[in-house]
């Protein structure tokens, strides 16, 4: 894919930045006499190293380029995988570590005191012949910024969107050049490095759904915040974190699972959220074909809930994610405003049962036509997508201004939506959570947040065990120690 020497990034009508051509990027690497390393590419040709060969001056950069396509050869070089698969993060890491070790063994540091060694690797599967699976892969680079410094590492997972294997190969090659160039010349600003991965690429060509930075140059990088950038920049629709707070590949955790989802602001997580979680999970596990050992609960936060004055409040995001993970939960950050898009996303990974645990206000919003005006089929199209997988909604009640408990039997939707609501209600799609804790109906996240920021006493009792202590310890959500010091004095 040939390009002119530079391209211009536009913001509105203003040129804001020049993008080096792929040839210029590869040539800059090649002409740096201290950058030297290897390329190991499996599954889509040697598409990345091809750019460096064609740019000129590659003999000063490329120590070796290889493709161990045969599985026996690959196993002999890199070892076997327990699960027998080859397009995995584990395989990529073995490739990177093996190639770096060979560089260190075969090239004398005394002879090459100024060399910054690197290894680039990818293991991918492009679109299959029947075009049923578009393909995916793992891509990474392990490299030095100083000769006597430990290695840095950038590893990412990609999903191809194009329907032609040749186009996917070209896209992979472009991404590889961008990654190596960014690693060496943009490492001091990982957010920019992330954006530059799409130089000369469009979002409809490739999706990056997981990325992790490690090493001395990235010691202060929070990979969860980098994942947030993936969603914020439109590089992927959703990212996930495990109970340990680390990034996880959605496909790896969602595959063939029964999934129960709770959407909320969780600002902060309260006893209401956890009561909804516990009671809805009990009901979900009673559903037919729901295996407790194959069930996953996801706490989902939409990107719109992370915005403050029009921008992503990253500190706020960290506060919410850390608290949910501390409770042993899986967290997903998505750009899905509508619920049917959440279900569509999960359906790409599993055909098993799914459930949504939501509050009354959220259910009323689902039956609001204004959210579906962009669909040619309107609300009917959305509901067809929402419930076609035999999805169940577990409804948590609320109290109205008259202290009356509102549930599926007495909630009010728009008059035009009454019959549609009755259809889903009487067909067992909406189930009331009945054994709820009535004391929790007086707890509202917004009220708790206000109490925290305004130093109003009593908010601790509204939160799950241990959460108040974490908020105080880490000064989350604007918590101040002022009140506690005044009380002690």
C-alpha positions as semicolon CSV with decimal commas, in nm:
position;residue;x (nm);y (nm);z (nm)
1;X;0,000;0,000;0,000
2;X;0,206;0,290;-0,127
3;X;0,154;0,638;0,015
4;X;0,292;0,982;-0,050
5;X;0,569;1,105;0,177
6;X;0,332;1,264;0,428
7;X;-0,038;1,286;0,491
8;X;-0,227;1,553;0,680
9;X;-0,453;1,478;0,974
10;X;-0,751;1,709;0,973
11;X;-0,958;1,842;1,257
12;X;-1,245;2,032;1,104
13;X;-1,085;2,240;0,831
14;X;-0,751;2,273;1,009
15;X;-0,442;2,066;0,942
16;X;-0,311;1,965;1,282
17;X;-0,041;1,710;1,213
18;X;0,167;1,554;0,938
19;X;0,178;1,176;0,924
20;X;0,504;1,021;0,801
21;X;0,455;0,775;0,515
22;X;0,512;0,407;0,581
23;X;0,833;0,424;0,379
24;X;0,956;0,718;0,584
25;X;0,880;0,537;0,909
26;X;1,060;0,221;0,800
27;X;1,351;0,422;0,660
28;X;1,395;0,620;0,981
29;X;1,422;0,292;1,171
30;X;1,662;0,148;0,912
31;X;1,888;0,454;0,915
32;X;1,919;0,449;1,293
33;X;2,248;0,261;1,323
34;X;2,172;0,153;1,680
35;X;1,836;-0,021;1,619
36;X;1,888;-0,388;1,538
37;X;1,664;-0,690;1,573
38;X;1,449;-0,969;1,435
39;X;1,109;-1,026;1,280
40;X;0,904;-1,343;1,338
41;X;0,567;-1,346;1,163
42;X;0,328;-1,640;1,154
43;X;-0,003;-1,671;0,971
44;X;-0,025;-1,382;0,724
45;X;0,304;-1,368;0,539
46;X;0,601;-1,152;0,626
47;X;0,402;-0,837;0,573
48;X;0,569;-0,611;0,830
49;X;0,931;-0,687;0,752
50;X;0,852;-0,641;0,381
51;X;0,814;-0,265;0,439
52;X;1,160;-0,246;0,597
53;X;1,322;-0,443;0,316
54;X;1,162;-0,220;0,053
55;X;1,247;0,109;0,229
56;X;1,622;0,055;0,182
57;X;1,907;0,032;0,429
58;X;1,753;-0,273;0,598
59;X;2,085;-0,456;0,645
60;X;2,159;-0,226;0,936
61;X;1,829;-0,311;1,107
62;X;1,727;-0,668;1,026
63;X;1,931;-0,944;1,186
64;X;1,679;-1,211;1,090
65;X;1,331;-1,250;0,941
66;X;1,142;-1,577;0,965
67;X;0,801;-1,747;0,946
68;X;0,761;-2,084;1,118
69;X;0,436;-2,179;0,944
70;X;0,454;-2,553;1,001
71;X;0,318;-2,641;1,345
72;X;0,592;-2,894;1,416
73;X;0,858;-2,641;1,324
74;X;0,686;-2,380;1,537
75;X;0,668;-2,616;1,834
76;X;1,031;-2,713;1,793
77;X;1,135;-2,347;1,799
78;X;0,900;-2,195;2,055
79;X;0,767;-2,493;2,250
80;X;0,414;-2,634;2,267
81;X;0,102;-2,469;2,402
82;X;-0,108;-2,650;2,662
83;X;-0,431;-2,575;2,476
84;X;-0,281;-2,669;2,139
85;X;-0,359;-2,328;1,987
86;X;-0,115;-2,103;1,807
87;X;-0,289;-1,766;1,780
88;X;-0,261;-1,682;2,149
89;X;-0,094;-1,430;2,375
90;X;0,110;-1,708;2,529
91;X;0,252;-1,805;2,188
92;X;0,336;-1,443;2,106
93;X;0,520;-1,394;2,435
94;X;0,718;-1,712;2,376
95;X;0,813;-1,588;2,031
96;X;0,928;-1,250;2,161
97;X;1,126;-1,396;2,451
98;X;1,288;-1,665;2,236
99;X;1,398;-1,421;1,967
100;X;1,536;-1,168;2,216
101;X;1,727;-1,444;2,391
102;X;1,885;-1,548;2,060
103;X;1,990;-1,191;1,986
104;X;2,160;-1,163;2,324
105;X;2,329;-1,501;2,278
106;X;2,449;-1,451;1,922
107;X;2,548;-1,085;1,921
108;X;2,841;-0,984;2,139
109;X;2,764;-0,680;2,354
110;X;3,131;-0,590;2,354
111;X;3,124;-0,578;1,976
112;X;2,789;-0,393;1,971
113;X;2,796;-0,163;2,278
114;X;2,548;0,088;2,136
115;X;2,294;-0,147;1,983
116;X;1,931;-0,129;2,098
117;X;1,800;-0,478;2,030
118;X;1,438;-0,553;1,943
119;X;1,214;-0,839;1,839
120;X;0,888;-0,791;1,654
121;X;0,645;-1,082;1,629
122;X;0,291;-1,162;1,529
123;X;0,080;-1,477;1,522
124;X;-0,246;-1,434;1,333
125;X;-0,526;-1,614;1,153
126;X;-0,669;-1,429;0,856
127;X;-1,021;-1,477;0,719
128;X;-1,113;-1,840;0,645
129;X;-1,201;-1,968;0,297
130;X;-1,576;-1,975;0,375
131;X;-1,553;-1,618;0,510
132;X;-1,735;-1,716;0,830
133;X;-1,456;-1,605;1,063
134;X;-1,284;-1,279;0,980
135;X;-0,971;-1,360;1,173
136;X;-0,770;-1,216;1,460
137;X;-0,421;-1,213;1,596
138;X;-0,164;-1,110;1,855
139;X;0,104;-0,855;1,768
140;X;0,393;-0,733;1,981
141;X;0,735;-0,578;2,005
142;X;1,001;-0,628;2,273
143;X;1,274;-0,366;2,256
144;X;1,532;-0,146;2,426
145;X;1,554;0,233;2,433
146;X;1,907;0,225;2,581
147;X;2,163;-0,054;2,522
148;X;2,212;-0,121;2,893
149;X;1,841;-0,092;2,981
150;X;1,591;-0,371;3,036
151;X;1,343;-0,450;2,758
152;X;1,010;-0,277;2,709
153;X;0,713;-0,464;2,567
154;X;0,394;-0,365;2,384
155;X;0,146;-0,643;2,316
156;X;-0,193;-0,602;2,151
157;X;-0,475;-0,816;2,017
158;X;-0,642;-0,734;1,686
159;X;-0,960;-0,839;1,508
160;X;-0,975;-0,808;1,130
161;X;-1,279;-0,641;0,975
162;X;-1,197;-0,672;0,605
163;X;-1,337;-0,960;0,399
164;X;-1,029;-1,034;0,191
165;X;-0,718;-1,216;0,314
166;X;-0,484;-1,007;0,099
167;X;-0,624;-0,683;0,240
168;X;-0,591;-0,821;0,591
169;X;-0,226;-0,903;0,524
170;X;-0,159;-0,549;0,404
171;X;-0,337;-0,404;0,705
172;X;-0,127;-0,618;0,939
173;X;0,192;-0,497;0,773
174;X;0,093;-0,132;0,815
175;X;0,004;-0,188;1,180
176;X;0,340;-0,357;1,241
177;X;0,535;-0,063;1,098
178;X;0,331;0,180;1,307
179;X;0,392;-0,026;1,621
180;X;0,769;-0,051;1,580
181;X;0,800;0,317;1,485
182;X;0,580;0,424;1,776
183;X;0,769;0,204;2,018
184;X;1,100;0,371;1,940
185;X;0,990;0,729;1,877
186;X;0,664;0,783;2,068
187;X;0,722;0,581;2,386
188;X;0,724;0,896;2,601
189;X;0,354;0,956;2,519
190;X;0,169;0,621;2,514
191;X;-0,167;0,785;2,436
192;X;-0,026;0,933;2,117
193;X;0,152;0,608;2,039
194;X;-0,186;0,436;2,059
195;X;-0,349;0,680;1,818
196;X;-0,058;0,656;1,575
197;X;-0,117;0,281;1,540
198;X;-0,395;0,379;1,299
199;X;-0,176;0,593;1,074
200;X;-0,272;0,502;0,714
201;X;-0,548;0,277;0,851
202;X;-0,921;0,319;0,903
203;X;-1,125;0,193;1,198
204;X;-1,328;-0,027;0,962
205;X;-1,015;-0,221;0,866
206;X;-0,897;-0,342;1,204
207;X;-1,000;-0,339;1,569
208;X;-0,760;-0,329;1,863
209;X;-0,945;-0,466;2,165
210;X;-0,659;-0,528;2,410
211;X;-0,325;-0,361;2,468
212;X;-0,065;-0,388;2,744
213;X;0,253;-0,189;2,802
214;X;0,534;-0,310;3,028
215;X;0,900;-0,240;3,095
216;X;1,102;0,049;3,239
217;X;0,976;0,312;2,995
218;X;0,615;0,222;3,077
219;X;0,651;0,175;3,454
220;X;0,399;0,452;3,519
221;X;0,150;0,347;3,251
222;X;-0,184;0,217;3,380
223;X;-0,298;-0,035;3,121
224;X;-0,660;0,007;3,229
225;X;-0,644;0,373;3,129
226;X;-0,488;0,272;2,799
227;X;-0,780;0,037;2,747
228;X;-1,014;0,328;2,810
229;X;-0,834;0,510;2,529
230;X;-0,916;0,222;2,295
231;X;-1,287;0,277;2,353
232;X;-1,260;0,654;2,364
233;X;-1,074;0,662;2,030
234;X;-1,321;0,427;1,861
235;X;-1,062;0,151;1,820
236;X;-1,290;-0,103;1,986
237;X;-1,644;-0,118;2,124
238;X;-1,560;-0,259;2,466
239;X;-1,273;-0,355;2,695
240;X;-1,271;-0,571;3,005
241;X;-1,087;-0,600;3,337
242;X;-1,066;-0,899;3,567
243;X;-1,107;-0,903;3,946
244;X;-0,730;-0,847;3,973
245;X;-0,778;-0,516;3,790
246;X;-0,579;-0,621;3,483
247;X;-0,683;-0,609;3,118
248;X;-0,832;-0,928;2,978
249;X;-0,923;-1,024;2,623
250;X;-1,306;-1,021;2,595
251;X;-1,312;-1,323;2,363
252;X;-1,110;-1,529;2,611
253;X;-1,349;-1,472;2,901
254;X;-1,686;-1,450;2,721
255;X;-1,656;-1,750;2,489
256;X;-1,960;-1,981;2,524
257;X;-2,048;-1,837;2,866
258;X;-2,388;-1,771;3,022
259;X;-2,370;-1,397;3,083
260;X;-2,554;-1,181;3,334
261;X;-2,496;-0,808;3,289
262;X;-2,550;-0,519;3,530
263;X;-2,525;-0,171;3,385
264;X;-2,482;0,130;3,607
265;X;-2,280;0,437;3,688
266;X;-2,141;0,269;4,005
267;X;-2,037;0,610;4,128
268;X;-1,979;0,464;4,379
269;X;-2,099;0,104;4,393
270;X;-2,367;0,080;4,665
271;X;-2,559;-0,183;4,857
272;X;-2,837;-0,147;4,598
273;X;-2,599;-0,257;4,321
274;X;-2,476;-0,557;4,517
275;X;-2,828;-0,658;4,623
276;X;-2,935;-0,642;4,258
277;X;-2,632;-0,850;4,164
278;X;-2,688;-1,119;4,428
279;X;-3,063;-1,155;4,379
280;X;-3,057;-1,148;3,999
281;X;-2,777;-1,404;3,993
282;X;-2,984;-1,638;4,210
283;X;-3,271;-1,609;3,962
284;X;-3,046;-1,641;3,658
285;X;-2,891;-1,962;3,787
286;X;-3,242;-2,110;3,824
287;X;-3,303;-2,066;3,451
288;X;-3,287;-2,380;3,240
289;X;-2,957;-2,448;3,061
290;X;-2,767;-2,207;3,289
291;X;-2,466;-2,390;3,432
292;X;-2,329;-2,217;3,745
293;X;-1,977;-2,327;3,651
294;X;-2,011;-2,165;3,309
295;X;-2,170;-1,837;3,415
296;X;-2,009;-1,493;3,414
297;X;-2,137;-1,171;3,571
298;X;-2,032;-0,846;3,404
299;X;-2,059;-0,500;3,560
300;X;-2,084;-0,267;3,260
301;X;-2,018;0,107;3,250
302;X;-2,103;0,291;2,929
303;X;-1,869;0,557;2,799
304;X;-2,143;0,819;2,836
305;X;-2,138;0,753;3,210
306;X;-1,767;0,837;3,222
307;X;-1,803;1,187;3,082
308;X;-1,765;1,502;3,286
309;X;-1,820;1,836;3,112
310;X;-1,787;1,668;2,774
311;X;-1,458;1,486;2,840
312;X;-1,365;1,149;2,985
313;X;-1,284;1,191;3,354
314;X;-1,007;0,932;3,378
315;X;-0,966;0,964;3,755
316;X;-1,335;0,898;3,798
317;X;-1,306;0,593;3,575
318;X;-1,022;0,456;3,786
319;X;-1,219;0,506;4,105
320;X;-1,516;0,305;3,979
321;X;-1,314;0,025;3,821
322;X;-1,095;-0,025;4,127
323;X;-1,390;-0,051;4,364
324;X;-1,577;-0,300;4,148
325;X;-1,266;-0,512;4,097
326;X;-1,199;-0,503;4,472
327;X;-1,537;-0,674;4,515
328;X;-1,419;-0,957;4,292
329;X;-1,615;-0,847;3,984
330;X;-1,547;-0,836;3,611
331;X;-1,582;-0,486;3,465
332;X;-1,659;-0,390;3,107
333;X;-1,629;-0,040;2,963
334;X;-1,827;0,003;2,642
335;X;-1,959;0,264;2,402
336;X;-2,299;0,092;2,386
337;X;-2,567;0,341;2,473
338;X;-2,854;0,105;2,386
339;X;-2,901;-0,227;2,562
340;X;-2,958;-0,420;2,240
341;X;-2,602;-0,337;2,134
342;X;-2,470;-0,496;2,453
343;X;-2,662;-0,813;2,372
344;X;-2,538;-0,810;2,011
345;X;-2,181;-0,777;2,136
346;X;-2,209;-1,072;2,374
347;X;-2,385;-1,276;2,104
348;X;-2,073;-1,259;1,890
349;X;-1,896;-1,468;2,157
350;X;-2,167;-1,694;2,298
351;X;-2,494;-1,862;2,208
352;X;-2,569;-1,944;2,573
353;X;-2,833;-1,779;2,793
354;X;-2,805;-1,409;2,876
355;X;-2,967;-1,188;3,135
356;X;-2,989;-0,817;3,214
357;X;-3,029;-0,695;3,572
358;X;-3,167;-0,341;3,566
359;X;-3,370;-0,096;3,769
360;X;-3,721;0,028;3,691
361;X;-3,605;0,361;3,549
362;X;-3,372;0,183;3,306
363;X;-3,653;-0,043;3,186
364;X;-3,876;0,259;3,123
365;X;-3,594;0,411;2,919
366;X;-3,569;0,093;2,710
367;X;-3,929;0,152;2,600
368;X;-3,858;0,512;2,496
369;X;-3,874;0,544;2,117
370;X;-3,634;0,837;2,099
371;X;-3,336;0,605;2,153
372;X;-3,410;0,413;1,831
373;X;-3,475;0,683;1,575
374;X;-3,148;0,599;1,398
375;X;-3,276;0,247;1,323
376;X;-3,481;0,195;1,009
377;X;-3,705;-0,046;1,200
378;X;-3,722;0,177;1,507
379;X;-3,798;0,028;1,844
380;X;-3,928;-0,299;1,693
381;X;-3,591;-0,363;1,529
382;X;-3,415;-0,289;1,856
383;X;-3,638;-0,525;2,053
384;X;-3,592;-0,797;1,795
385;X;-3,216;-0,770;1,850
386;X;-3,254;-0,743;2,226
387;X;-3,467;-1,051;2,286
388;X;-3,391;-1,286;1,998
389;X;-3,147;-1,482;2,213
390;X;-3,419;-1,560;2,467
391;X;-3,279;-1,294;2,696
392;X;-3,440;-1,233;3,036
393;X;-3,463;-0,900;3,218
394;X;-3,441;-0,918;3,598
395;X;-3,608;-0,604;3,730
396;X;-3,506;-0,442;4,057
397;X;-3,786;-0,226;4,208
398;X;-3,776;0,137;4,315
399;X;-3,977;0,371;4,537
400;X;-4,155;0,667;4,383
401;X;-4,205;1,008;4,544
402;X;-4,503;0,867;4,737
403;X;-4,289;0,583;4,881
404;X;-4,479;0,333;4,668
405;X;-4,278;0,035;4,543
406;X;-4,275;0,025;4,163
407;X;-4,213;-0,302;3,979
408;X;-4,309;-0,463;3,647
409;X;-4,676;-0,478;3,745
410;X;-4,735;-0,108;3,805
411;X;-4,462;0,080;3,616
412;X;-4,581;0,325;3,352
413;X;-4,442;0,336;2,998
414;X;-4,550;0,568;2,717
415;X;-4,911;0,494;2,608
416;X;-4,791;0,390;2,261
417;X;-4,560;0,133;2,420
418;X;-4,816;-0,029;2,653
419;X;-4,905;-0,319;2,425
420;X;-4,543;-0,385;2,335
421;X;-4,451;-0,387;2,702
422;X;-4,740;-0,622;2,784
423;X;-4,623;-0,859;2,511
424;X;-4,277;-0,898;2,662
425;X;-4,404;-0,897;3,018
426;X;-4,663;-1,171;2,964
427;X;-4,419;-1,381;2,764
428;X;-4,189;-1,404;3,062
429;X;-3,917;-1,175;2,931
430;X;-3,936;-0,941;3,232
431;X;-3,907;-1,095;3,580
432;X;-3,936;-0,908;3,907
433;X;-3,666;-0,945;4,171
434;X;-3,889;-1,013;4,470
435;X;-3,663;-1,106;4,761
436;X;-3,490;-0,768;4,763
437;X;-3,375;-0,579;5,071
438;X;-3,635;-0,304;5,125
439;X;-3,386;-0,092;5,320
440;X;-3,180;-0,050;5,003
441;X;-3,462;0,126;4,816
442;X;-3,373;0,445;5,002
443;X;-3,013;0,442;4,871
444;X;-2,923;0,644;4,563
445;X;-2,572;0,669;4,415
446;X;-2,608;1,040;4,346
447;X;-2,703;1,104;4,706
448;X;-2,407;0,900;4,830
449;X;-2,169;1,086;4,600
450;X;-2,300;1,421;4,723
451;X;-2,255;1,312;5,084
452;X;-1,895;1,208;5,015
453;X;-1,797;1,532;4,842
454;X;-1,985;1,756;5,091
455;X;-1,858;1,576;5,403
456;X;-2,212;1,478;5,504
457;X;-2,199;1,192;5,759
458;X;-2,368;0,855;5,715
459;X;-2,269;0,755;5,361
460;X;-2,047;0,469;5,476
461;X;-2,348;0,259;5,581
462;X;-2,488;0,274;5,226
463;X;-2,191;0,096;5,072
464;X;-2,080;-0,270;5,062
465;X;-1,836;-0,386;5,325
466;X;-1,486;-0,249;5,278
467;X;-1,575;0,008;5,008
468;X;-1,592;0,307;5,245
469;X;-1,246;0,224;5,376
470;X;-1,105;0,216;5,022
471;X;-1,268;0,549;4,937
472;X;-1,115;0,710;5,246
473;X;-0,776;0,550;5,203
474;X;-0,739;0,647;4,839
475;X;-0,939;0,974;4,865
476;X;-1,179;0,868;4,589
477;X;-1,473;1,066;4,454
478;X;-1,352;1,390;4,607
479;X;-1,334;1,253;4,961
480;X;-1,155;1,484;5,202
481;X;-0,995;1,396;5,534
482;X;-1,098;1,736;5,668
483;X;-1,412;1,610;5,839
484;X;-1,240;1,312;6,002
485;X;-0,963;1,533;6,138
486;X;-1,220;1,774;6,280
487;X;-1,402;1,486;6,450
488;X;-1,078;1,354;6,605
489;X;-0,990;1,698;6,738
